């Protein structure tokens, strides 16, 4: 695969300078790095992070020290994110302006090695399955990266890895121009030699984050311990060690832009055809990849399972960022390649909660009651801080051990808002609506709630608006613009509500 922009030699030619006059300064990596992660904009709060393909992005700011000679120089920033959006790169601290920016797309991978070896000699290593004997012979690659691996040996032309035999391509070395790290290059003109500390900031895809809540109901069900994690995910090939890390709650308006990583694939897939042509054979044994020599650690392909690292609780400070909320993790965090990491967000003990069973009602159609845990996001109620959207697992102790009660999710909640975790239906609470009278345009119904628990429960029914007059046998409240019946149902008992609907003429 070729670079996205012209190589440095062509830059020099376009600038009117001989290629020999071009100087190159390489920055092997940042001295300090900060990673600010934004959530996937189209992922709902009840959806988990896509571990294989996180669809959020990050703002990465690196600090590097450069010593530049006088004259025209190409600066190579190695170790940037593989999914960088090169057009977003901003460089501060240089005394001179940037003439050109170039993202080096030829990275060391199985695909790029094979592509660069076209027409060149390689070594074919074969293993005899019966005897285990290993043999090697020279060959010349005669096909490109797409299709069958056609090579020419002393015995003629053949397609590799289409017989089911163990066969491996060995390369003599890494071709010139292939980089083991994603690299951003810029070209500058310096009036004099200088040493500068610069900042490199850019956006990169392949990141995501979410809050994960663990709620432990205390005996009696009126209080709960609430713990929350920040879960960070990265699919990038670059790790950012000991990074200052922030996460942003909210949804900034940003156009969807393919990252550099979307344009390249490091894998190499082979296809085989039967003699005489025709469609590719589908047998998995015949679709194999030609493994290259071991790449640098930064370029290792994704592991079979995503690494998940859980750290101890860290202090996370919440800050304002315009209309968004920024959560700053106090301690440095290593945002590792192809991995997930969890750090503590908050820990609140004995928070007052209420357990309610709730249904939605439309005329005589009523939903099964859903168990809902509610809390008030106020300081006097044990919380009182902006809570980011995420998923929640609710536990209750039984026999001295925590048992999962249910799982739920919540949207972003500001201070002062009520928080709800909807869990699921209960076999001990049921509700029915029966028609009891019909007279002209008026129809009467009776709603009956049955509680089989040996303790009283709170029940709520929200009535959808109807085209007509709605009346009820009890005083109703309001929630979300709908009529609300709230009642305490006694242990092993029932509660009823009579209501009627008179349709409009």
C-alpha positions, 0 to 999 in steps of 0.5 A, spaced: 500 500 500 502 506 498 503 513 502 497 517 502 501 523 500 508 524 496 514 522 499 519 527 502 523 526 495 518 529 491 516 534 496 523 537 495 523 536 488 516 540 488 520 546 492 525 546 487 531 543 492 535 538 490 533 531 494 540 531 497 539 538 500 533 535 504 534 533 512 530 529 516 529 529 524 526 523 527 522 524 533 521 517 536 516 518 541 513 523 546 515 525 552 509 527 555 502 525 552 494 527 554 488 523 551 481 525 551 476 520 549 469 522 546 464 517 546 461 514 540 456 519 537 451 514 535 451 509 541 445 509 545 446 508 553 444 501 553 449 499 548 455 496 550 462 499 547 464 495 541 470 492 543 473 490 536 471 496 533 470 502 538 466 508 534 468 514 538 475 518 538 480 521 542 484 528 542 491 526 543 496 532 545 503 530 545 509 534 548 516 533 544 523 536 544 526 537 537 533 540 535 532 542 528 538 544 523 538 550 519 534 550 512 529 545 509 527 539 514 523 533 514 520 532 521 518 525 522 513 524 528 513 516 530 509 513 534 502 517 533 496 514 533 495 509 527 487 511 526 490 519 526 486 524 522 492 527 519 488 533 517 486 535 524 494 535 526 496 542 530 503 543 531 505 549 536 511 551 539 515 551 532 519 558 530 517 557 523 511 555 519 509 548 516 510 547 509 507 540 508 504 535 512 505 527 510 502 521 513 506 515 512 501 509 510 506 504 509 506 500 515 510 494 517 505 488 516 503 482 512 500 485 507 505 491 506 511 486 506 508 481 501 506 487 496 513 490 497 516 483 495 513 483 488 518 481 483 523 479 489 526 473 491 524 470 498 525 463 501 519 458 501 519 454 508 515 447 507 514 442 513 512 435 511 506 433 515 508 425 515 515 426 517 516 433 520 522 435 516 523 442 514 525 444 507 527 451 504 528 453 497 528 460 493 522 463 490 520 469 486 513 472 488 509 473 481 502 476 484 500 482 488 497 482 494 490 480 492 488 473 489 493 467 490 500 467 492 503 465 485 511 464 486 516 461 481 521 456 483 526 452 480 520 447 478 516 452 475 510 456 477 505 454 483 500 457 488 502 457 495 498 455 501 493 452 496 494 444 498 493 444 505 501 443 507 504 448 512 508 453 507 511 460 510 514 465 506 520 468 509 523 475 507 530 477 507 529 483 511 524 489 511 524 493 505 526 500 505 520 505 507 516 501 511 515 503 518 514 499 524 510 505 527 505 510 524 509 516 523 506 523 521 511 527 517 512 535 516 516 539 512 519 546 515 524 551 513 528 554 519 532 560 518 537 558 524 538 551 528 534 551 534 531 546 539 524 547 541 519 544 545 513 543 541 506 540 542 502 536 537 495 535 537 490 531 533 484 527 533 484 519 532 478 514 531 478 507 534 477 509 541 470 509 546 468 510 553 462 509 558 460 509 565 459 502 568 455 502 575 455 497 580 449 498 585 448 494 591 442 494 595 442 494 602 437 490 607 431 493 607 431 496 599 431 503 601 439 504 601 444 502 596 452 503 595 453 505 588 460 505 585 462 507 578 467 505 573 470 509 567 471 504 562 476 506 556 477 502 550 482 503 544 483 499 538 489 503 536 495 500 534 499 505 538 499 505 546 499 511 550 503 510 556 502 514 563 497 519 559 494 524 562 487 522 561 480 525 560 473 523 558 468 527 555 460 526 557 456 529 551 455 529 544 459 534 540 457 536 533 462 532 529 462 530 521 463 522 521 470 522 517 474 516 516 481 515 519 487 513 516 486 506 519 480 505 515 484 505 509 489 500 510 489 493 512 495 489 515 492 482 514 493 478 507 488 473 505 489 468 500 484 465 495 485 459 491 482 456 485 480 449 482 484 447 476 481 450 470 478 456 473 472 458 476 469 461 483 474 461 489 474 455 493 471 456 500 474 451 504 477 454 510 484 450 510 485 453 503 484 461 505 490 462 509 495 468 511 502 468 509 505 470 516 511 475 516 517 475 521 515 478 527 513 485 527 515 490 532 510 490 538 506 496 536 504 493 530 502 486 533 495 484 530 489 484 535 489 478 540 484 473 540 481 476 546 481 484 548 485 485 554 481 488 560 485 491 565 481 493 572 485 498 576 484 500 583 479 506 585 482 513 582 480 520 584 476 523 578 475 530 578 469 533 574 469 539 570 465 544 566 467 544 558 462 549 555 455 545 555 459 538 556 462 535 562 469 533 563 472 528 567 479 528 569 482 522 572 487 524 577 493 519 576 496 517 569 493 512 565 496 507 560 491 507 554 493 501 551 493 498 544 487 493 543 485 493 550 480 496 555 481 499 562 477 501 567 478 506 573 474 508 578 469 514 577 465 514 584 463 511 590 457 513 594 455 509 600 448 508 603 445 512 598 437 513 599 433 509 593 426 507 592 424 501 589 417 502 584 414 497 580 411 501 574 407 500 568 404 504 562 397 503 560 393 505 554 386 504 555 385 497 557 392 495 555 397 495 560 404 493 560 407 488 565 410 491 571 417 493 571 422 493 577 425 500 577 430 503 582 430 510 583 435 515 586 435 523 586 441 526 584 442 531 589 447 532 595 442 532 600 440 525 597 448 522 597 449 524 590 449 531 587 454 530 581 453 530 574 453 522 572 455 520 565 451 515 561 452 508 562 450 501 564 448 498 571 448 492 574 444 491 580 446 486 586 442 484 592 445 480 598 442 473 599 445 468 604 451 473 605 453 473 597 451 478 592 446 476 587 445 479 580 438 482 580 438 485 573 441 490 569 439 497 566 442 503 563 442 510 564 442 517 560 447 523 562 444 526 568 445 533 571 445 535 578 438 535 580 435 530 576 432 523 578 435 517 576 432 511 574 434 504 573 429 499 569 431 492 571 425 487 569 418 484 570 417 480 577 413 474 578 411 476 584 407 483 582 402 483 576 397 487 573 390 487 569 385 491 566 378 489 565 372 493 562 367 493 567 362 498 563 360 500 556 355 506 555 354 510 549 361 513 548 363 512 555 367 505 557 369 504 564 375 499 566 378 497 573 386 496 574 388 491 579 395 490 582 396 484 585 402 483 590 405 476 592 411 479 596 410 478 604 412 486 604 408 492 601 410 495 594 410 501 591 406 501 584 405 506 579 401 506 572 402 512 567 396 513 562 397 515 555 393 521 553 386 519 549 382 522 545 376 524 550 375 525 557 379 521 562 376 520 569 379 516 575 376 514 582 382 516 585 386 523 585 392 522 580 398 526 579 403 527 573 409 525 570 412 526 563 406 529 561 401 523 563 396 522 568 400 518 574 397 513 579 401 512 585 399 507 590 402 502 596 400 495 595 400 491 601 403 485 602 400 479 599 394 484 597 391 488 591 390 495 590 384 497 584 383 503 580 377 505 577 377 509 571 373 511 565 374 514 558 368 518 554 370 519 547 370 525 543 364 526 539 
